[in-house]
Amino acid sequence: MAKHKGRGWHTKLLAAALGVTAMAAATSLWTAQAGTVAGGPQTSISAPDAKSKDRVAKVAADIAHASDRGAKGVNITIDDGPDPVWTPQVLQLLKDSGVKATFCMVGTQAEAYPNLVKAVVADGHRLCNHTVSHDTAMDTKSEAYQSQQILDAERMITKASGGVRPQYYRAPGGAFTPYSRHLAASRGMRPLGWNVDTKDFEHPGVDTMVATVKSEISNGPTVLFHDAGGDRSQTLAALREVLPWLRQQGYSFGFPVR
């Protein structure tokens, strides 16, 4: 998966996340003590600040692309939010269309807008961990840094949602590592890829985005859109065209496999 370029707004998120980087060393120590990141025999693991009863079932560590609706299923995934301007509009459009989606949330955004996280959950959508600060170069960083980005984001999103955990982990720009995949899986978050990248963050035009979905949906069911990081009016317009077209082609909307 190609890494996204030209997304300077995430540098602000990265700066905002510096306040939590001090936890990285402690997180790394806890991870080493847990002994499950590399796929050990244990089937569950506790967060460092969780109660002993708070256990999470481990899931597969390979990157998921398939839909739980089978060969004619489509997974709509929405990244980088929540955003106070665009997320409510995306939610309304999805509700009007009768479509459930997976929202891959940035930790600092979830922490800033907990009511939107709760609204996503209340509408029956699923949550995905998209790290604390959306660092697309995190695959070049230390394991302690990767742990901090994933585990702190999990904590932020879960708290913002009122206790609902993210079920997936999507590395920013596809910057997965074996370490990050196994760590996420040990926390019950299936690594999540994509098959169709609408490149809506580049504002290519509604017609181009719609054409991309129509021409590439045969490559696989998971489609990538965004609800933050800039003007998302093209995203909304593209979704209004794409969702009914997919139904007309016999597709149904589901969630990525876990």
Buried (B, 14 or more C-beta within 10 A) or exposed (E): BEEBEEBEEBEEBBEBBEEBBEBBBEBBEBBEEBEBBEBEEEEEBBBBEEEEEEBBEBBEBEBBBBBEBEEEBBBBBBBBBBBEEBBBBBBEBBEEBEBBBBBBBBBBBBBBBBEBBBBBBEBEBBBBBBBBBBBBEBBEBEBBBBBBBBBBBBBBBBBBBEEBBBBBBBBBBBBBBEBBBBBBBBBBBBBBBBBBBBBBBBBBEBEBBBBBBBEBBEEBBBBBBBBBBBEBEBBBBBBBBBBEBBBEEEBEBBBBBB
